[in-house]
Amino acid sequence: MTNMTLAVPVELHKLMEKHKDVKWTEVARQAMWEKARTLELLDKLLVKSTLTEQDALELGRKINKGIAERHGLHK
């Protein structure tokens, strides 16, 4: 297994220190696995996609606008 050193903000470290019973290394490992699996799934889904980055940005804007309107947050 490879070792990795992480830097965390002081405020996060203070919170972590309050919970010394938590295995923070395992928490970090699980979070990294989850993110890696999500990225792997996205890679598999997008391998045959013809959607351009510009198309994806426009679609994202439309989705955000729709969500904002649905929740009364539109500008």
N, C-alpha and C positions, 0 to 999 in steps of 0.2 A: 504494500500500500504506500502511496506517495504522501508525504507531509506537505501541508500548506499553512502559511501564516496569514491571518486576517487582521486587518486594522478595523476597529469599531469606534464610533464616536464615544466620547467620555460619558455622556448621559446614558447611552445603551449599556456601557460597561458597569455603571453604577446600578442599573436595574438588574443586570445579570448577577452582580455580586450579592444582591439581596436574596437570590435564589440559587445558592450554592449546591442544592440537591439536584438541580437540573444538569443533565449531561449536555452542555452546550455544543460540544463537538458533534454529538449525535444529531442535535437539532439542525446544525449547519449542514451536516452530511445529508440529512433527509431533504432539506430545502433545496440543496444543489441537485440531488437526484430528481426531485420533482420538476425543477426547471429544465434539466437536461432532457427528461422524458417528453416534456411539453415541446421543446425545440425539435426533438427528433420526430415527433408526430407532425409538427408543422412542416418540417422538411419533406416528409412522406406525402403530405397532402398537397404541397406546392410543386412537387417535382414535375407534374404535367400541366401546371397552370400556365395560361397565356395572359394572365392579368399582369399589367405593368405596375410599377411602383406608383406612377401617377394615377392609374385606375384605382389602386388600393387606397391612396390618400383621399381621392374624391369620394369613394364609397364610405370611408371612415367619417368624412365631414357630414355626409348625408345622414348616416346613422346617428352621429352625435347631435345633429340638429333635430332629428325626429325624437330622440330621447329627451332633449331639452324641452321641446314643445309639449311632449306628453306630460312632463313634470312641471310645466309652467315656468321654466327657466329660460325660455327663448328671449333673445335680445330685441 
